[in-house]
Every structure is written in C-alpha cells, then in structure tokens.
Amino acid sequence: MKNRVSNAKSGSNLLVITLLLLFLNSFLPSAYGKTRGGASTILSTMPDVRESGKLMLKDEFDRLEQFEITAPQLRIPTRTIQVYLPPDYYTSDKKYPVIYLHDGGLLFNPAQRDCLYDETLDRLFAEGETEGIIAVGIFSSQNRWDEYSPWINDNMHDWIVPAKAGSTEGGEGEAYLNFIIDTLKPEIDARYRTKPGRKNTAIGGFSMGGLISLYAGLERPDVFSRVMAVSPAIWFAESGEYWLQDNQFINYVNSLEVPQNVAFYIDIGTDEWSGVPINAVDQQGKWLGYPFVWVDGADAAFNALSAAGVPEHNLILVEDPGGIHDPLSWSQRFDDAITWLWDEREVLPDPGLITVIPPTLAVVDPTLLPTQSTPLVITPQESTGTPAPEPVIEDEPDQSVTQAIQPAPAGKPESSEIVIYVVMALLVIGILAIGWLIWRLLRSK
C-alpha cells in the first residue's frame, strides 16, 4: 500500500513537472526573442547580436542598427548613426544602394516627430517600387546650423529670433561633408553589403539638410549621383541687402560647370513657417515674410540649376499645396522623392503635387506674398550674445533626438506588457491547479 501511494505521488510530481516544461517551451521567449509560434514576446525587444556581430534591435526596431562613430573633422567629434536595412537584408546575399540622410534622430522611430522613413522604405519594397535601399541616418549636433552649410550667414537675426540661433552661423559644411565621405562612408561600406560606387550613392535631407545635400551633389559628383533636397533653406545663404541680391548658394551654382550625371529632387511646401516675420525686403523695398521666402528660395535654386545646365531628366521641383515645415509633410513626400530618384526619373510624383520640370521656369504664386509689412522687431537686449542651444524651432530637431535615443523610463511597463504578464500568471495558476487535481485523483485511488 505504501509503495502504491509513493508511486502515485511520484507520478503526479512527474506529470506536474512535464506540464510546466511544456508551458515554458511554448510560451516563454527562446534565445532569439520569439515564441515557438513565431510571435514576439516581452523580451523580444532586448538587444540581439546576429552573425554579423552588430547590435540588432527587434520588433518595431527590426533591421535598425545604431552605433557611435568618431568624426575627427567636426568640433563635436562623436556622432550617433542609425542604419535602416531592407526587409530581405538577412535573407539574401544582395548588395544595396545607400542614401545618407541628415537629422537622423527624426527618421526612424523617434519618440516624437517621426518622418516615417523606415515604414515608407518598407512599403516601397513590398510594392516592388525598389529592390531595397540602405538608409543611413546621421544624428545632428548642437552645431547643426554650422555643419549644414559651407556658407556663413552674418545676419541670422534677420531670419531667426535670437533665442533660436546666434547672430552668425554656418561655415562648417565642407568639414561635415568630408566627415560623410572620408569617415562615415568607408565605415558603412565595410559593415554592410553596399554598392559603394557613385551610381548607387545618394544624399538627402530637409531644411538645412536640404541645403547641404544640394552642395554635396554639386561639390562631390564623384561620390553622389542622387540628391534629395526637401524644403531646402536657400534663405540661409542670402547675404545681400535685399532678397536674392547676393545669395551664396545661387552664386555658387552660377560659378560651376554643373555635373550632368547627378539627379536633383527639390520639393517645398507652400505653407512653411506661415506668418513668421523676418527682416527681409525685395528689390523694391517691400517687406517679405515666410512662407514666401521658403517657396521663392526653392524656385530660385531650381531655376539656377536649370539655367546652369543640369539636364532636364535630372531635375525636378515639387510644390506641396498647404505643406508645412514639419516631419508629417516631409514623410508624405518621401516616397515621391525615392521613387523619382531610383526609377531613373521615369515616374513622376503624386498628381496632387505641383510638379515643375525644365525648361519650365518656376514661378511663385503671388498669393504667397505677405499682404502687409511684417518686419521682425528685435529688442536691444535680445540682439547681443550667442544664445543657449535649448530653445528649438521647427527647423531645429528636438535635442532629445539629436544625440541618442532616450530609453523609456524604468518601472512603467507598457499596457501590452501588463496584459502578457497577467496571461502568463493565469496560465501558471491553471497548470498548477490541474496538477493538484490530478494529484488528488491519484491519491484517492
């Protein structure tokens, strides 16, 4: 009798252990952060080192790698880099073209102001519009104004309130471009399966990033063959007494023998910084304002490139009616830019956008002109000294995303995590209850 009870107890214990093992095998994460059925688990967002030896973040950050790189050419010598990889990167041995993008902290899954570039590239791949593109996001620094322009603006307070910029900005664009070409690009080509030649290398950005991208395509056509200039800040290069009297970018274009084998995509929203006053006048002395200066600057850049000899099939201007200076507007035009640049300029952007192609002269809609004088009034106490870099305007990415992605606060699990924890707890309780019932049945015999 005693042996029978002992055997029953051993059998019930073995049954409970077996059920627990089955539970652990079925529901808890495997070494790859996935359940047996392939579903993501709570731990699936933990860092995972693949065969490549590089950090990989999973789930919504899947195929997004991040690392720090030393930039000896720059005053702030460390830069955060995020790399988006195409959907089939880890399931193929293909090599891919690369686009280098400025303001990297706003491109791929930031906490706020997301440009949705990774989602757009995934969609274009799924739709067969591209065969996959590696996108390299270069985080900006507190020297963004300086690094994104080779030209110096000595009159910044005519364009931007003193709280947002120093009186003089710019001048380090060449050093920043050298960092991309001489330091970053060799690292990217060594880490990833890229097509390193100029034909498969592009550069792009918005606002000041659009300005430096135009400069990169003109200055180094041996490296870049495609340029994406979204809402380019042509006004930054203005140094004349009146608007476009002495624009350093336009002068630069006019001084060049422009490359014939570089494609330039330029776009602009018709409502960028609407209502923001500036100290700028036209040739007749009439006060100007935004958004006129944004739109007219993009038109002037387009016309200058066309007049300088950029071939018709390599130049396009897209105007977005109602588009503002914001990641949401930029995200809605990104697919148009990528499609036009990579489909050999055979596919035109969305018909809802206004497209201008040479030899048509770009002309600003007169309704964009301000209806009254809107000079920017700067008080004496504001006009001196270089401000702290804390305040941020639309053109300046939030400092929380300029250097590194901030981790979520500890101790506050997401609602989805709480649900999973509750389900797991109920499963454990259920299995223990079943084991106890089986043990009671065996014992009663």
N, C-alpha and C positions, 0 to 999 in steps of 0.2 A: 504493500500500500504506500509506504513511504517512498519507494522508488518511483511509483506512478505519479505521485504528487511532484516529486523532484523533476521528472521528465516533462510533466505538463508545464511547470514553471520555466524550465529551460527552453521549451518550445515557444512559450509565449514571449519570453525575452528575445529569442531569435527572430520571431515574427515582427516585434516592435522595431528592432534594430534594422531589419530588412526594409520595412516601410519607411523608416527615417532616411536610410540610404537612397531609396528610390526618390524620396522628396528632394533631398539635396541634389541629386543628379539631374532632376527635371527642372527645378525652379531656381536654384542658385546660379550665379554667374560662373561661366567657365573661364579659363585663362585668357580667352580673347574678349571677355566682357560681353558675351552673348549667352542666351539660354540655349538649351538643346534645340528648341524650335526655331532659333534664329532671331528671336525678339530681343530688343535691348533691355538691359537691366539697370538698376540704380548705379552699379559700379561701371557701367559701360562708358561713362564719360571720363574715367580715370585715364591717365597717360598710358600709352601703349607703344612699345618700341617694336617696330616691324623689322623685317630682314634688312632693310636699308640702314638700320641703326639710327634713324632720325625720329624725333618725337612725333607722335601722331595723336591727335585728339579726335575722339569718335563722336557718334551721333550727329547732332547738328553741326559740329565742327569737323566732321569726317572729311578727310582729304585736305585739311587745312593745317599747315605746319608753320611753326613760329620759331625764330631764333634771333639772337643778337649778333651784330657784326660791327667790327671796328671800322670807323670811317676816318682815316688819317687826314683826308683832305678838308674836313669840316671842323669848325670851332667846337661843336658838340660832337665828340668823336665816337659815340656809340649810337647805333640806330637799330630799332626793332624792325624786323622783316616778317611779314606773313606771306605764305605761298599757297595759293589755291591750285590744286591738282585736278585734272579732268576725271570724269567718272570711271573711265577704263584704265586709269594710270596703273593700278596694281593688278590688273588682269590682262595686261598686254605688255609687249616689249616695244611699243611705238615710241617715236620721238615727237616732240610737240613744239610749236611756235610759242613765243613768250611775249607778253606785254608787261612793261614796267609801269606801275601806277603810283602816283604821289598821294599824300594824305591817306596812307594805308590803314590808319586807325578807324576810318569810316567806311571801309569797303566790304568787309566780310564779318558779319555777325557782331557788330559792336552793341553795347548796351543801349545805345540811342543813336538816332540819325543814321540809320543803315542805308547804304546805297544799293544793297541787294545785288552786288555784282556776282557773287558766287551762285546765287539762285538763278540769275539770268544766264550765266555761262552754262550751268547745268541744263537749263531749258533749251538753249540753242543747240547743245549737243544732242539732247533727246530728240529734238525735231529734225536733226540732220543738217542744221544750218552750218555747223562747224564740225571738224573732226577732233576737237579738243584743243584747248589753249591753256597754257600755264600762265597764271596771273600773279605777279609779284607786287605786293603792297608795301610801300616804303613809308613807315611812320614819319610824320613831320615832327619838328622840334620847335622850341621857343624862338628859333631863328628863322622861322618859316618865311617871313617877308624877305629876308636877306637871301636865303638859299634858293628861292624860286624865281629869282630874276638876276640876270647878269648886269642889268642897268640899275642905276641909283635914282631914287626919287627923293629930291631935296624938299619937296613941298607936300609931304604926306598929309599934313593937317588941312590942306585944301580939299582933300578927298575923304579923309577918315578923321573922326573926332579923336582928340589927343589920348583919350583913355584906351584907344584900340591900337595905337601904333606910335612909334617915335616920330619925330619931325623928319628924320632921314632914314630910309630903309632901302634894302636891296644891295646888289653888287657882288653877291657870292654865288650867283647862278652857275658860273663856269666851274667853280670848285665842286658844287653839288653834282653837276653833270659828269665831271671827272670821277667822282666817287661811284656813280652808277656804272660808268663804262669800265674803269680800271680796277675797281674793288668788288662791287656787287655782282656785276655780270659774270666775271670769271667764277665766282663762288656758286652762283646759280647753275651755270653750265657744268660745274664739277659735281654738284649734289644731285642734279636731276637729268632725266633723259630729254634734253632740249635739242632743237635745231638752232645752232648758235649763229648762223650766218645772218647778214643784214636783211635778207629777204623775209626771214621769219622772226624778226625782232621789231617790236613796236613800243611806243611810249605814249602815255596819256595821263590826263589829269583835268581837274576842274578849277575854275577861278585862277588863282596864281599858278596852280598846277597846269592849267591850260597854256598859260604864257610860257612857262619854262619848257613845256613839251614842244611848242612851236619853235622855240630857239634850238632845242635838241635836234629836231628834224632838219633844220636848216644848217646848223653848225656841224653836225656829225652824220651826214647821209651815208657814210661808210659803215655806220653801226645800225641806224634805224631806217626802216623803209616805210613805216606807217605811223601816223601821228593822230592822236585823238585829243583835240583841244575843246573841252566842254566849258562854256561860259568863260572864255579867256579874259583875263583882266588887262586888256590893252591900255586902259586908262593909267595903269601903274607906270607905264613907260613915258607918259606925257611930261614934257619939261618946258613947253612953250608958254607964252603969255596968254594965249587963247587955245581952245580945244583943237587938237591935231595940227597946231602950228609947227611943233617940233617934237614929234613922237619918236622916241628912240627905237622902238620896235619897227615902225614903218621905215625910218631912215636905214635901219639895218637891212631890211628886205631890199630896199632900193639900191643898196651898195653891193648886193651879192649877185653872183651868177647862180640863180636858184637851181637846186637839184631837179632833174627831170624824172627821177625814179623814186620819189618819195610821195606818198599819198597823204593829203591833209584833210582831215574831217574837222570842221568847225561847227559848233552849234551855240545857240543863245536863246534864253527865254525873254519874252517881251515885257516881263513884269519884275525884273531883277532889281532888288533894293528900291522898290517903288516908294516915292515920297521922301527918300533920304536926301537931305540938302548937301550941296557941295559948293566950294568956291571956284567955280569954273564958268567961263563965258565963251561964246562963239566969236567969230571974227568981227561981227557987228556989235559986240559988247553985250549981247543978251545973255542973261543968266541961264545956265544949264543945270540939269539935275539927273538923278537916276530915275527911271531905267534907261533914259535916252543914251547916256554915256556908255552903258554896257552894250546896247544894241549897235550903236554907231561905231564903237570900237571894233566889234566883231566884223561888221560890214567893211570897215576900213582895212582890217587885216586881210580879209578875203579879197578885196579889190586890189590891194597891194601885191599879194601873191599872184593873182591872175595877171596883173599888168607886168609883173616881173618875169613871167614866162612859165609858171607852173602849168603843165599840160591840163587840158580840160578834164580828162578822165581821172586825174589825180587830185581834184579839188572840189569840195562841196561845202556849202553853208546851209545849215538847217536852223530855222527860226521856229520856236515853240510858242504859239499864241497863249499868253497867260502864264508861261513858265516862270518860276521864281528861282532865286538863288538858294537852292536847298537840295539836300540829297534825294528827296522824293522826286523832284523834277529830273534830276540827273539820272536816277535809276530808270525812269520811264523812257529815256533816250539812249541808254547804254546799248540796248540790243540793236538799235538802228546803226549806231556807230560801229559796233563789232561786225555786223553783217555787211555793211558797206565796205569796210576796210579789208575783210577777208574773203569776200565774194568777187574780188577783182573789180570792184566798183560797178558791177552789173545790176545789183539790187538796190533800188532807191529806198529811202526811209519811209516811214509811215505817211500815207497820204494826208493825214490830219495835220502834219507839219508842213511848214513853208520851206520848200527846197529851192535853193539858188545854185545854178551851175554855170560856170563860164561858158560863153563870153558875156552872159547877162550881168549887168552891173547891179550890185546890191545897193538898195536904197532904203533908208529908214522911213518907216511910216510916220507922217507928220503928226499923227495923234500922240506919238510918244514924247513930243516936245512938251516941256512944262508950260502950263498956262499962265504962270506968274513967276516973278523973280523969287528964287529960293536960296539966297546966299547963306552960307554956313557961318554963324556968329560964334567966334571963339573968344572967351573972356581972357584977360591978360594972365590970370593965374593958371589957366589951362594951357597956355601956349608955350610954356617953358618946361624943360626937363623931359627925360625919357620915361614914359610910364611903366609901371609894373606890368608883367605879361598876364595878369589874372583875368581882366575882362575879355570877353570873347564876342565877336560879331559873327554874322553868317559866314563870312569868308574865312574866319579863323576856326579850325576844328576845336572842339572842346578839349581842354587839357587832359581830361580823364582818358582820352583815347589817342593822345599824341605820342605817348612813350611806351605804354604797355597796357594790355588788357587787365583790368582790375578784377580780382577774384570776387565771387559772390560772398556776402557777409556770412560768417560761420554761424551755425546754430539756428538757421532759419531754412529748414528743408522746403523744397517746392511741394505744392499740393499733390502733384503726381507721385512724388516720393512717399508722402504720408499714406496715400492710398495703397501703394505697393507694400509698405511696412505692415499696414493693417491686414491686408490679404495674406501675407506670409505668416503673420501671427495666428490668424484664424486657421490656416492650414495646419500649422504645428499643433494647435489645440485639438483640431479634428482628428489628426493622426494619433495623438496620444490617447484621445477618448476611445477611438476604435481599438487601439492596442489594449487599453484597460478592459473594454468589453470582452474582447477575445480571451484575455487572461481570466476573467471571471467565469466565462463559459467553460474553459478548460478546467478550471479549478472545481467547478460544480460537479464535473464528472468524476 
